[in-house]
Amino acid sequence: MNDQQAATKSARAAGSQTLARGLTALGVVADAPQGLTVQEVAERLGVHRTIVSRILTTLADFHLVTRAGDGRYRAGAGTVVLARGYAAGLRDAVLPVLRRAAEELGATVALIAEEGDEAVAVAVVEPQSVDYHLAYRVGSRNPLGVGAAGLALASLHPPFPGEAAELAAIREQGYAGTYGQVEPGAHGVAVPLRLPDPATRLCINLITAREALARDAVPRMLAAAEEIRVLADGVA
């Protein structure tokens, strides 16, 4: 092996090590809903914090992680882009399910995805069978843990100390119901989707101004979520 070949091999090895460390860092940050400091990531990777700082800075440049005001790193919006190859196929597959539910219930039904620390609407279906209904647009964002959809998505994370008390109830009963948390006068009903890939966190969400409709919609929303779970098994 000549000097050039040796240098090329060494460069490839260094590049592979950097990539492996970057992917490992992304994985440990994504698995920590409360976020991790540079030092905590360094300890988990077993490397110096200076190396980890460079890795996290690069991941942040590509929006794969984000540094919050508390100095802790959390999964960034770019992780959702990586998952969209799967989620996009699922989104297309579930649209008929959402349409049927929206028409039967006479209310807007949406597919909501977790993106960093936000709940983002990735598909919204409005009923055509009623003259009046509440609606919102694709791309609408609300904080994770706020409103029915935000709570439903938060419930898909493993339990952790200090989490909102209602998350345990949501995990047990299979849905979240709220009033006025995101929009004054609006009731929300959201069902977290238990999918083959636990890293893809989605829920379906209904919004209405009618309390009785929100209450009566729970069985139909649970049934829609089960339809989607079956579809997801086929897409995975």
PyRosetta script that sets phi, psi and omega in degrees:
from pyrosetta import init, pose_from_sequence

init()
pose = pose_from_sequence("MNDQQAATKSARAAGSQTLARGLTALGVVADAPQGLTVQEVAERLGVHRTIVSRILTTLADFHLVTRAGDGRYRAGAGTVVLARGYAAGLRDAVLPVLRRAAEELGATVALIAEEGDEAVAVAVVEPQSVDYHLAYRVGSRNPLGVGAAGLALASLHPPFPGEAAELAAIREQGYAGTYGQVEPGAHGVAVPLRLPDPATRLCINLITAREALARDAVPRMLAAAEEIRVLADGVA")
pose.set_psi(1, 126.3)
pose.set_omega(1, -179.9)
pose.set_phi(2, -82.7)
pose.set_psi(2, 177.0)
pose.set_omega(2, -175.1)
pose.set_phi(3, -63.9)
pose.set_psi(3, -37.4)
pose.set_omega(3, -179.1)
pose.set_phi(4, -66.2)
pose.set_psi(4, -42.3)
pose.set_omega(4, 178.5)
pose.set_phi(5, -64.4)
pose.set_psi(5, -39.7)
pose.set_omega(5, 178.9)
pose.set_phi(6, -64.5)
pose.set_psi(6, -40.0)
pose.set_omega(6, 179.7)
pose.set_phi(7, -66.5)
pose.set_psi(7, -39.9)
pose.set_omega(7, 179.2)
pose.set_phi(8, -64.1)
pose.set_psi(8, -44.1)
pose.set_omega(8, 179.4)
pose.set_phi(9, -62.8)
pose.set_psi(9, -40.7)
pose.set_omega(9, -180.0)
pose.set_phi(10, -65.7)
pose.set_psi(10, -39.8)
pose.set_omega(10, 179.8)
pose.set_phi(11, -65.4)
pose.set_psi(11, -39.7)
pose.set_omega(11, 178.9)
pose.set_phi(12, -64.7)
pose.set_psi(12, -41.1)
pose.set_omega(12, 179.7)
pose.set_phi(13, -63.5)
pose.set_psi(13, -42.5)
pose.set_omega(13, 179.3)
pose.set_phi(14, -65.0)
pose.set_psi(14, -40.4)
pose.set_omega(14, 178.9)
pose.set_phi(15, -65.1)
pose.set_psi(15, -40.4)
pose.set_omega(15, 178.8)
pose.set_phi(16, -64.4)
pose.set_psi(16, -39.8)
pose.set_omega(16, 179.3)
pose.set_phi(17, -64.7)
pose.set_psi(17, -42.5)
pose.set_omega(17, 179.0)
pose.set_phi(18, -63.9)
pose.set_psi(18, -42.9)
pose.set_omega(18, 178.6)
pose.set_phi(19, -62.6)
pose.set_psi(19, -44.7)
pose.set_omega(19, -179.7)
pose.set_phi(20, -61.0)
pose.set_psi(20, -43.6)
pose.set_omega(20, 178.8)
pose.set_phi(21, -64.3)
pose.set_psi(21, -40.4)
pose.set_omega(21, 179.2)
pose.set_phi(22, -63.0)
pose.set_psi(22, -44.4)
pose.set_omega(22, 179.6)
pose.set_phi(23, -66.7)
pose.set_psi(23, -38.2)
pose.set_omega(23, 177.9)
pose.set_phi(24, -65.3)
pose.set_psi(24, -43.3)
pose.set_omega(24, 178.1)
pose.set_phi(25, -61.2)
pose.set_psi(25, -42.9)
pose.set_omega(25, 178.2)
pose.set_phi(26, -60.7)
pose.set_psi(26, -41.6)
pose.set_omega(26, -179.4)
pose.set_phi(27, -63.9)
pose.set_psi(27, -44.6)
pose.set_omega(27, -177.3)
pose.set_phi(28, -70.4)
pose.set_psi(28, -34.0)
pose.set_omega(28, 177.2)
pose.set_phi(29, -68.7)
pose.set_psi(29, -43.0)
pose.set_omega(29, -179.2)
pose.set_phi(30, -63.6)
pose.set_psi(30, -28.2)
pose.set_omega(30, -178.8)
pose.set_phi(31, -86.0)
pose.set_psi(31, 2.5)
pose.set_omega(31, -177.7)
pose.set_phi(32, -117.9)
pose.set_psi(32, 90.3)
pose.set_omega(32, -176.8)
pose.set_phi(33, -59.7)
pose.set_psi(33, -24.8)
pose.set_omega(33, 178.4)
pose.set_phi(34, -87.2)
pose.set_psi(34, -1.7)
pose.set_omega(34, 178.8)
pose.set_phi(35, 84.6)
pose.set_psi(35, 163.9)
pose.set_omega(35, 179.8)
pose.set_phi(36, -134.8)
pose.set_psi(36, 146.3)
pose.set_omega(36, 173.2)
pose.set_phi(37, -81.1)
pose.set_psi(37, 167.3)
pose.set_omega(37, 176.6)
pose.set_phi(38, -57.4)
pose.set_psi(38, -43.5)
pose.set_omega(38, -178.4)
pose.set_phi(39, -63.8)
pose.set_psi(39, -40.0)
pose.set_omega(39, 179.8)
pose.set_phi(40, -65.5)
pose.set_psi(40, -40.2)
pose.set_omega(40, 176.7)
pose.set_phi(41, -65.3)
pose.set_psi(41, -42.0)
pose.set_omega(41, 179.2)
pose.set_phi(42, -59.5)
pose.set_psi(42, -41.2)
pose.set_omega(42, 180.0)
pose.set_phi(43, -65.9)
pose.set_psi(43, -38.0)
pose.set_omega(43, -179.6)
pose.set_phi(44, -72.0)
pose.set_psi(44, -30.9)
pose.set_omega(44, 179.3)
pose.set_phi(45, -87.9)
pose.set_psi(45, -19.2)
pose.set_omega(45, -178.1)
pose.set_phi(46, 72.9)
pose.set_psi(46, 32.8)
pose.set_omega(46, 178.0)
pose.set_phi(47, -130.7)
pose.set_psi(47, 168.9)
pose.set_omega(47, -177.1)
pose.set_phi(48, -67.2)
pose.set_psi(48, 147.0)
pose.set_omega(48, -177.7)
pose.set_phi(49, -62.9)
pose.set_psi(49, -26.9)
pose.set_omega(49, 178.1)
pose.set_phi(50, -63.3)
pose.set_psi(50, -41.5)
pose.set_omega(50, 177.9)
pose.set_phi(51, -64.5)
pose.set_psi(51, -45.3)
pose.set_omega(51, -179.5)
pose.set_phi(52, -63.0)
pose.set_psi(52, -39.2)
pose.set_omega(52, 179.2)
pose.set_phi(53, -59.4)
pose.set_psi(53, -42.3)
pose.set_omega(53, 178.4)
pose.set_phi(54, -65.7)
pose.set_psi(54, -41.8)
pose.set_omega(54, 179.8)
pose.set_phi(55, -61.9)
pose.set_psi(55, -47.8)
pose.set_omega(55, -178.0)
pose.set_phi(56, -65.8)
pose.set_psi(56, -35.2)
pose.set_omega(56, 177.1)
pose.set_phi(57, -63.1)
pose.set_psi(57, -41.9)
pose.set_omega(57, 178.2)
pose.set_phi(58, -66.1)
pose.set_psi(58, -44.3)
pose.set_omega(58, 177.8)
pose.set_phi(59, -61.2)
pose.set_psi(59, -37.6)
pose.set_omega(59, 178.4)
pose.set_phi(60, -67.4)
pose.set_psi(60, -35.3)
pose.set_omega(60, 177.9)
pose.set_phi(61, -59.5)
pose.set_psi(61, -31.0)
pose.set_omega(61, 179.9)
pose.set_phi(62, -99.9)
pose.set_psi(62, 13.3)
pose.set_omega(62, 175.9)
pose.set_phi(63, 62.0)
pose.set_psi(63, 23.1)
pose.set_omega(63, 177.3)
pose.set_phi(64, -83.2)
pose.set_psi(64, -26.9)
pose.set_omega(64, 170.4)
pose.set_phi(65, -133.0)
pose.set_psi(65, 161.9)
pose.set_omega(65, 177.6)
pose.set_phi(66, -137.0)
pose.set_psi(66, 141.9)
pose.set_omega(66, 179.5)
pose.set_phi(67, -98.9)
pose.set_psi(67, 116.5)
pose.set_omega(67, -177.0)
pose.set_phi(68, -82.8)
pose.set_psi(68, 174.8)
pose.set_omega(68, -178.3)
pose.set_phi(69, -63.3)
pose.set_psi(69, -22.2)
pose.set_omega(69, 178.7)
pose.set_phi(70, -84.2)
pose.set_psi(70, 4.2)
pose.set_omega(70, 178.6)
pose.set_phi(71, 83.6)
pose.set_psi(71, -0.3)
pose.set_omega(71, -179.0)
pose.set_phi(72, -94.8)
pose.set_psi(72, 145.5)
pose.set_omega(72, 179.7)
pose.set_phi(73, -94.9)
pose.set_psi(73, 137.6)
pose.set_omega(73, 176.9)
pose.set_phi(74, -131.7)
pose.set_psi(74, 165.8)
pose.set_omega(74, 178.2)
pose.set_phi(75, -59.0)
pose.set_psi(75, 139.2)
pose.set_omega(75, -178.3)
pose.set_phi(76, -101.7)
pose.set_psi(76, 176.7)
pose.set_omega(76, -176.9)
pose.set_phi(77, -62.7)
pose.set_psi(77, -26.7)
pose.set_omega(77, -179.0)
pose.set_phi(78, -63.3)
pose.set_psi(78, -22.9)
pose.set_omega(78, 178.7)
pose.set_phi(79, -67.0)
pose.set_psi(79, -29.9)
pose.set_omega(79, 177.5)
pose.set_phi(80, -69.3)
pose.set_psi(80, -38.2)
pose.set_omega(80, 177.3)
pose.set_phi(81, -59.5)
pose.set_psi(81, -41.5)
pose.set_omega(81, 179.0)
pose.set_phi(82, -62.9)
pose.set_psi(82, -33.6)
pose.set_omega(82, -177.7)
pose.set_phi(83, -83.7)
pose.set_psi(83, -7.8)
pose.set_omega(83, -171.4)
pose.set_phi(84, -69.5)
pose.set_psi(84, -21.0)
pose.set_omega(84, 175.0)
pose.set_phi(85, -57.9)
pose.set_psi(85, -40.1)
pose.set_omega(85, 175.4)
pose.set_phi(86, -79.1)
pose.set_psi(86, -49.2)
pose.set_omega(86, -174.7)
pose.set_phi(87, -64.9)
pose.set_psi(87, -34.0)
pose.set_omega(87, -179.6)
pose.set_phi(88, -64.1)
pose.set_psi(88, -44.3)
pose.set_omega(88, 177.7)
pose.set_phi(89, -63.0)
pose.set_psi(89, -39.8)
pose.set_omega(89, 178.0)
pose.set_phi(90, -66.8)
pose.set_psi(90, -41.7)
pose.set_omega(90, -179.6)
pose.set_phi(91, -58.3)
pose.set_psi(91, -45.9)
pose.set_omega(91, 178.7)
pose.set_phi(92, -63.2)
pose.set_psi(92, -38.0)
pose.set_omega(92, -177.5)
pose.set_phi(93, -69.0)
pose.set_psi(93, -32.8)
pose.set_omega(93, -173.9)
pose.set_phi(94, -90.9)
pose.set_psi(94, -9.8)
pose.set_omega(94, -178.9)
pose.set_phi(95, -54.3)
pose.set_psi(95, -43.6)
pose.set_omega(95, 177.0)
pose.set_phi(96, -60.9)
pose.set_psi(96, -35.0)
pose.set_omega(96, 177.7)
pose.set_phi(97, -64.9)
pose.set_psi(97, -43.8)
pose.set_omega(97, 179.3)
pose.set_phi(98, -64.3)
pose.set_psi(98, -40.9)
pose.set_omega(98, -179.4)
pose.set_phi(99, -62.9)
pose.set_psi(99, -44.0)
pose.set_omega(99, 179.9)
pose.set_phi(100, -62.5)
pose.set_psi(100, -43.9)
pose.set_omega(100, -179.8)
pose.set_phi(101, -64.2)
pose.set_psi(101, -42.9)
pose.set_omega(101, -179.5)
pose.set_phi(102, -61.8)
pose.set_psi(102, -42.9)
pose.set_omega(102, -179.4)
pose.set_phi(103, -69.7)
pose.set_psi(103, -42.2)
pose.set_omega(103, -178.9)
pose.set_phi(104, -67.4)
pose.set_psi(104, -34.3)
pose.set_omega(104, -177.2)
pose.set_phi(105, -93.0)
pose.set_psi(105, -18.1)
pose.set_omega(105, -177.9)
pose.set_phi(106, 68.5)
pose.set_psi(106, 36.6)
pose.set_omega(106, -178.1)
pose.set_phi(107, -148.2)
pose.set_psi(107, 158.7)
pose.set_omega(107, 178.8)
pose.set_phi(108, -71.8)
pose.set_psi(108, 132.0)
pose.set_omega(108, 178.5)
pose.set_phi(109, -125.0)
pose.set_psi(109, 137.0)
pose.set_omega(109, -175.3)
pose.set_phi(110, -136.0)
pose.set_psi(110, 156.9)
pose.set_omega(110, 170.7)
pose.set_phi(111, -100.5)
pose.set_psi(111, 124.6)
pose.set_omega(111, -174.6)
pose.set_phi(112, -117.4)
pose.set_psi(112, 134.7)
pose.set_omega(112, 179.9)
pose.set_phi(113, -115.5)
pose.set_psi(113, 147.4)
pose.set_omega(113, 172.1)
pose.set_phi(114, -80.1)
pose.set_psi(114, 127.2)
pose.set_omega(114, 177.9)
pose.set_phi(115, -133.5)
pose.set_psi(115, 102.8)
pose.set_omega(115, -174.2)
pose.set_phi(116, 62.7)
pose.set_psi(116, -122.3)
pose.set_omega(116, 178.7)
pose.set_phi(117, -105.4)
pose.set_psi(117, 27.6)
pose.set_omega(117, -179.9)
pose.set_phi(118, -129.0)
pose.set_psi(118, 156.6)
pose.set_omega(118, 172.1)
pose.set_phi(119, -103.8)
pose.set_psi(119, 122.7)
pose.set_omega(119, -172.3)
pose.set_phi(120, -120.4)
pose.set_psi(120, 131.5)
pose.set_omega(120, 177.8)
pose.set_phi(121, -75.6)
pose.set_psi(121, 119.3)
pose.set_omega(121, -179.7)
pose.set_phi(122, -105.7)
pose.set_psi(122, -14.1)
pose.set_omega(122, 173.9)
pose.set_phi(123, -155.8)
pose.set_psi(123, 133.3)
pose.set_omega(123, -178.9)
pose.set_phi(124, -131.4)
pose.set_psi(124, 128.1)
pose.set_omega(124, 179.4)
pose.set_phi(125, -121.3)
pose.set_psi(125, 122.9)
pose.set_omega(125, 177.9)
pose.set_phi(126, -100.5)
pose.set_psi(126, 142.9)
pose.set_omega(126, 180.0)
pose.set_phi(127, -72.3)
pose.set_psi(127, 142.1)
pose.set_omega(127, 177.0)
pose.set_phi(128, -98.3)
pose.set_psi(128, -6.5)
pose.set_omega(128, -172.7)
pose.set_phi(129, -91.3)
pose.set_psi(129, -3.2)
pose.set_omega(129, 180.0)
pose.set_phi(130, -128.4)
pose.set_psi(130, 154.0)
pose.set_omega(130, -178.4)
pose.set_phi(131, -83.9)
pose.set_psi(131, -26.3)
pose.set_omega(131, -176.6)
pose.set_phi(132, -130.3)
pose.set_psi(132, 130.9)
pose.set_omega(132, 175.7)
pose.set_phi(133, -160.5)
pose.set_psi(133, 156.8)
pose.set_omega(133, 173.4)
pose.set_phi(134, -81.8)
pose.set_psi(134, 148.9)
pose.set_omega(134, -179.1)
pose.set_phi(135, -151.0)
pose.set_psi(135, 165.3)
pose.set_omega(135, 172.5)
pose.set_phi(136, -152.3)
pose.set_psi(136, 170.8)
pose.set_omega(136, -171.2)
pose.set_phi(137, -99.5)
pose.set_psi(137, 157.9)
pose.set_omega(137, 171.0)
pose.set_phi(138, -60.2)
pose.set_psi(138, 136.7)
pose.set_omega(138, -177.7)
pose.set_phi(139, 96.9)
pose.set_psi(139, -8.7)
pose.set_omega(139, 176.9)
pose.set_phi(140, -60.1)
pose.set_psi(140, 140.1)
pose.set_omega(140, -174.9)
pose.set_phi(141, -126.6)
pose.set_psi(141, 141.7)
pose.set_omega(141, 172.9)
pose.set_phi(142, -142.3)
pose.set_psi(142, 154.7)
pose.set_omega(142, -178.3)
pose.set_phi(143, -62.2)
pose.set_psi(143, 142.6)
pose.set_omega(143, 173.8)
pose.set_phi(144, -61.5)
pose.set_psi(144, 137.1)
pose.set_omega(144, 179.5)
pose.set_phi(145, 89.5)
pose.set_psi(145, 0.8)
pose.set_omega(145, 178.3)
pose.set_phi(146, -119.8)
pose.set_psi(146, 134.4)
pose.set_omega(146, -177.5)
pose.set_phi(147, 76.7)
pose.set_psi(147, 168.5)
pose.set_omega(147, -175.9)
pose.set_phi(148, -60.0)
pose.set_psi(148, -47.1)
pose.set_omega(148, -178.7)
pose.set_phi(149, -65.0)
pose.set_psi(149, -43.8)
pose.set_omega(149, 180.0)
pose.set_phi(150, -62.2)
pose.set_psi(150, -38.1)
pose.set_omega(150, 178.1)
pose.set_phi(151, -72.1)
pose.set_psi(151, -40.1)
pose.set_omega(151, 179.1)
pose.set_phi(152, -61.1)
pose.set_psi(152, -42.5)
pose.set_omega(152, 178.6)
pose.set_phi(153, -66.8)
pose.set_psi(153, -41.8)
pose.set_omega(153, 179.1)
pose.set_phi(154, -61.4)
pose.set_psi(154, -31.8)
pose.set_omega(154, -179.3)
pose.set_phi(155, -69.5)
pose.set_psi(155, -15.3)
pose.set_omega(155, 178.3)
pose.set_phi(156, -78.1)
pose.set_psi(156, -13.2)
pose.set_omega(156, 175.6)
pose.set_phi(157, -80.1)
pose.set_psi(157, 152.9)
pose.set_omega(157, 174.9)
pose.set_phi(158, -60.6)
pose.set_psi(158, 147.4)
pose.set_omega(158, 177.7)
pose.set_phi(159, -57.3)
pose.set_psi(159, 144.1)
pose.set_omega(159, 178.7)
pose.set_phi(160, -142.5)
pose.set_psi(160, 154.3)
pose.set_omega(160, -178.4)
pose.set_phi(161, -59.3)
pose.set_psi(161, 134.8)
pose.set_omega(161, 176.2)
pose.set_phi(162, 84.9)
pose.set_psi(162, 4.7)
pose.set_omega(162, 179.5)
pose.set_phi(163, -69.7)
pose.set_psi(163, 162.5)
pose.set_omega(163, 179.5)
pose.set_phi(164, -59.2)
pose.set_psi(164, 137.9)
pose.set_omega(164, -174.4)
pose.set_phi(165, -61.1)
pose.set_psi(165, -32.5)
pose.set_omega(165, -175.7)
pose.set_phi(166, -72.4)
pose.set_psi(166, -12.9)
pose.set_omega(166, -178.4)
pose.set_phi(167, -64.5)
pose.set_psi(167, -37.6)
pose.set_omega(167, 178.5)
pose.set_phi(168, -62.4)
pose.set_psi(168, -41.1)
pose.set_omega(168, 179.1)
pose.set_phi(169, -65.9)
pose.set_psi(169, -39.0)
pose.set_omega(169, 179.3)
pose.set_phi(170, -63.7)
pose.set_psi(170, -42.2)
pose.set_omega(170, 178.5)
pose.set_phi(171, -62.3)
pose.set_psi(171, -37.4)
pose.set_omega(171, -177.0)
pose.set_phi(172, -74.8)
pose.set_psi(172, -45.8)
pose.set_omega(172, -175.2)
pose.set_phi(173, -87.8)
pose.set_psi(173, -18.1)
pose.set_omega(173, 174.5)
pose.set_phi(174, 89.8)
pose.set_psi(174, 6.9)
pose.set_omega(174, 178.0)
pose.set_phi(175, -157.6)
pose.set_psi(175, 163.0)
pose.set_omega(175, 176.0)
pose.set_phi(176, -119.1)
pose.set_psi(176, 139.4)
pose.set_omega(176, 175.7)
pose.set_phi(177, -131.0)
pose.set_psi(177, 130.2)
pose.set_omega(177, -178.6)
pose.set_phi(178, -138.2)
pose.set_psi(178, 165.9)
pose.set_omega(178, 176.7)
pose.set_phi(179, -138.1)
pose.set_psi(179, 124.4)
pose.set_omega(179, 172.4)
pose.set_phi(180, 69.2)
pose.set_psi(180, 12.1)
pose.set_omega(180, -178.2)
pose.set_phi(181, -76.3)
pose.set_psi(181, -34.6)
pose.set_omega(181, 180.0)
pose.set_phi(182, -105.6)
pose.set_psi(182, -46.1)
pose.set_omega(182, -179.3)
pose.set_phi(183, -126.6)
pose.set_psi(183, 124.9)
pose.set_omega(183, 179.4)
pose.set_phi(184, -55.9)
pose.set_psi(184, 131.8)
pose.set_omega(184, 178.3)
pose.set_phi(185, 82.8)
pose.set_psi(185, 2.0)
pose.set_omega(185, -176.7)
pose.set_phi(186, -104.6)
pose.set_psi(186, 135.3)
pose.set_omega(186, 173.1)
pose.set_phi(187, -97.2)
pose.set_psi(187, 139.4)
pose.set_omega(187, 176.9)
pose.set_phi(188, -124.3)
pose.set_psi(188, 141.0)
pose.set_omega(188, 174.0)
pose.set_phi(189, -131.1)
pose.set_psi(189, 121.1)
pose.set_omega(189, -177.4)
pose.set_phi(190, -131.6)
pose.set_psi(190, 139.9)
pose.set_omega(190, 179.9)
pose.set_phi(191, -118.8)
pose.set_psi(191, 118.7)
pose.set_omega(191, 176.9)
pose.set_phi(192, -67.1)
pose.set_psi(192, 142.1)
pose.set_omega(192, -178.2)
pose.set_phi(193, -97.3)
pose.set_psi(193, 122.2)
pose.set_omega(193, 177.2)
pose.set_phi(194, -89.3)
pose.set_psi(194, 100.8)
pose.set_omega(194, -171.6)
pose.set_phi(195, -106.7)
pose.set_psi(195, 162.0)
pose.set_omega(195, 179.5)
pose.set_phi(196, -58.4)
pose.set_psi(196, -34.8)
pose.set_omega(196, 178.5)
pose.set_phi(197, -100.4)
pose.set_psi(197, 105.0)
pose.set_omega(197, -176.4)
pose.set_phi(198, -65.3)
pose.set_psi(198, -16.5)
pose.set_omega(198, 179.1)
pose.set_phi(199, -76.6)
pose.set_psi(199, -17.2)
pose.set_omega(199, 177.1)
pose.set_phi(200, -94.4)
pose.set_psi(200, 103.3)
pose.set_omega(200, -174.2)
pose.set_phi(201, -103.1)
pose.set_psi(201, 114.3)
pose.set_omega(201, -178.2)
pose.set_phi(202, -134.5)
pose.set_psi(202, 157.9)
pose.set_omega(202, 171.7)
pose.set_phi(203, -146.2)
pose.set_psi(203, 163.2)
pose.set_omega(203, 170.3)
pose.set_phi(204, -107.5)
pose.set_psi(204, 143.7)
pose.set_omega(204, -170.8)
pose.set_phi(205, -135.5)
pose.set_psi(205, 135.3)
pose.set_omega(205, 175.2)
pose.set_phi(206, -113.6)
pose.set_psi(206, 140.6)
pose.set_omega(206, 176.8)
pose.set_phi(207, -129.4)
pose.set_psi(207, 135.4)
pose.set_omega(207, -178.3)
pose.set_phi(208, -156.5)
pose.set_psi(208, 156.0)
pose.set_omega(208, 174.4)
pose.set_phi(209, -90.4)
pose.set_psi(209, -4.8)
pose.set_omega(209, -174.5)
pose.set_phi(210, -102.3)
pose.set_psi(210, 116.9)
pose.set_omega(210, -178.2)
pose.set_phi(211, -61.7)
pose.set_psi(211, -44.7)
pose.set_omega(211, -177.9)
pose.set_phi(212, -63.2)
pose.set_psi(212, -39.6)
pose.set_omega(212, 179.1)
pose.set_phi(213, -63.3)
pose.set_psi(213, -44.5)
pose.set_omega(213, 179.9)
pose.set_phi(214, -60.4)
pose.set_psi(214, -43.2)
pose.set_omega(214, -179.8)
pose.set_phi(215, -64.9)
pose.set_psi(215, -46.1)
pose.set_omega(215, -176.6)
pose.set_phi(216, -74.6)
pose.set_psi(216, -16.5)
pose.set_omega(216, -176.7)
pose.set_phi(217, -77.7)
pose.set_psi(217, -15.0)
pose.set_omega(217, -173.4)
pose.set_phi(218, -55.1)
pose.set_psi(218, -52.0)
pose.set_omega(218, -179.3)
pose.set_phi(219, -59.0)
pose.set_psi(219, -38.5)
pose.set_omega(219, -179.1)
pose.set_phi(220, -68.6)
pose.set_psi(220, -37.9)
pose.set_omega(220, 178.5)
pose.set_phi(221, -68.5)
pose.set_psi(221, -38.5)
pose.set_omega(221, 176.7)
pose.set_phi(222, -64.1)
pose.set_psi(222, -39.3)
pose.set_omega(222, 178.2)
pose.set_phi(223, -65.6)
pose.set_psi(223, -39.5)
pose.set_omega(223, 178.0)
pose.set_phi(224, -63.6)
pose.set_psi(224, -40.8)
pose.set_omega(224, 178.7)
pose.set_phi(225, -62.8)
pose.set_psi(225, -37.8)
pose.set_omega(225, 178.0)
pose.set_phi(226, -66.8)
pose.set_psi(226, -39.0)
pose.set_omega(226, 175.3)
pose.set_phi(227, -58.3)
pose.set_psi(227, -44.5)
pose.set_omega(227, -178.1)
pose.set_phi(228, -66.4)
pose.set_psi(228, -38.2)
pose.set_omega(228, 178.6)
pose.set_phi(229, -59.4)
pose.set_psi(229, -42.3)
pose.set_omega(229, 178.5)
pose.set_phi(230, -64.7)
pose.set_psi(230, -42.6)
pose.set_omega(230, 177.6)
pose.set_phi(231, -62.1)
pose.set_psi(231, -40.8)
pose.set_omega(231, -178.7)
pose.set_phi(232, -62.1)
pose.set_psi(232, -35.9)
pose.set_omega(232, 177.0)
pose.set_phi(233, -60.5)
pose.set_psi(233, -34.7)
pose.set_omega(233, 179.0)
pose.set_phi(234, -77.0)
pose.set_psi(234, -30.8)
pose.set_omega(234, -179.8)
pose.set_phi(235, -77.3)
pose.set_psi(235, -35.0)
pose.set_omega(235, -175.6)
pose.set_phi(236, -62.3)
pose.dump_pdb("model.pdb")
